[in-house]
């Protein structure tokens, strides 16, 4: 975990020798890290990337060789805990960004899709090969892929196991944008810096409004905004934002 001066936190999945597989040890560290970030009011944006040439090769499947030792109910509890631990990044109040620097496979790609913004290297290999391993998809794949790019893209990736490169993924809306690998992290950190510089209260409320794909209909959006916008109208953030605009300077928002 690297903390930057402006409230941006960079998290790096750091098992390059295992292509950043989600081992039990990494999963435990992730749980502790997210719990700490959830309580930290100085954090304004979280970026996740992978060490080495991969983002994440997904779940560590070596333990499946012992599958006969566990019952379906026990496996269900194990998998639920695994899914919820990694997808807890979606519960953070601040914006989250995935910088997919290389291969993102199975649960590793689904984890990236749980972030608010997903940027990929143009040549990053993105795939969800569950069925080729004899597995039903996991890590909310059947929710996250259709939500990102529609049912058609999700069907092709999940049923055929086809690999999609980052550039193509951006063209179909599966990821937000794609950048050359050499400049990906710099580009993402610049985006994170701009995001972290915005008003904290308004940013958190906007993230909440867009959770799950946005409001169900126009009336629901109006009801939410007619409450959330007045909340920000009474904040020090708004007063600072208007003063900065009037004085032609960058706003200096405090932690909220």
RAJOTA-V729709 format. One record per pair of residues at least 24 apart in sequence whose C-alpha atoms are under 6 Angstrom apart, sorted by the first residue. I is the first residue (numbers start at 1). J is the second residue. Records with the same first field share a line. If there is no record, write none. Layout:
I = J, J
This chain:
7 = 42, 43, 44
8 = 44, 45, 46
9 = 46
10 = 47, 48
11 = 48
12 = 48, 49, 50
13 = 50, 51
14 = 51
16 = 51, 52
19 = 54, 56, 57
20 = 56
21 = 56, 57, 58, 59, 60
22 = 58, 59, 60
23 = 60
31 = 85
44 = 94, 196
45 = 94, 95, 96, 196
46 = 96
47 = 96, 97, 98
48 = 98, 99
49 = 99, 100
53 = 102
54 = 102, 103
55 = 100, 101, 102, 103, 104
56 = 104, 108
57 = 104, 105, 108
58 = 105, 106, 107, 108
59 = 107
83 = 139
90 = 114, 115
93 = 204
94 = 204
107 = 139
110 = 141
118 = 175, 176
119 = 176, 177, 178
120 = 166, 178
121 = 166, 178, 179, 180, 181
122 = 166, 167, 178, 179, 180
123 = 165, 166
124 = 165, 166
125 = 164, 165
126 = 163, 164, 165
127 = 163
128 = 161
129 = 161
148 = 174
149 = 173, 174
199 = 237, 253
